């Protein structure tokens, strides 16, 4: 791509994944331009991270709206003012409705703390331990109307230690997320990865399985 990918990062909390993006850009590891950090939570510490990095911020409280559709419409209107090429859901704790997903189809990325299609939904770390799985990790995927089911781009995986608890496993998975999320977003931003007809395409060809990086 001839221009840097204009990226909006959506957060609800502390913004550790946001910080990973900020650091990766500063270190020259990825070539994205964060044009806005948006939050539904005015107290999100990630907004302070953005401000410290000189990145514009925006906030719309979801509880000020009667329903999800009206909130989504307000967020679309706000984000469109920044003309983003890519939306990154970095700990954004709101489920986006079909109209929002359709408006930005193929331009929204999420990260889920499991090796999808295994363990969609919540409490993934404990579920992995309870199942006795050898491997766990995280998946960067395109967002579609079906929760945690969009085309997968990149997975980071690690071996589950026999004696660790869910919190310890979560910490290790979060560390690898900080590496794979910026990298996957950069793959989309530079055009190597695209969303076509509901599939993930890599370098001009459809790919069913994600790239896997082992930590």
Secondary structure, DSSP 8 states (H G I E B T S, - for coil): --S-EEEEEEESS--HHHHHHHHHHHTTS--EEEEEEEES-TT-HHHHHHHHTT--EEE--GGGSSSHHHHHHHHHHHHHTTT-SEEEESS--S---HHHHHHTTT-EEEEESS-TTSS-SS-HHHHHHHHT-SEEEEEEEE--SSTT-S-EEEEEEEE--TT--HHHHHHHHHHHHHHHHHHHHHHHHTTSEEEETTEEEETTEE-SS-EEEE-
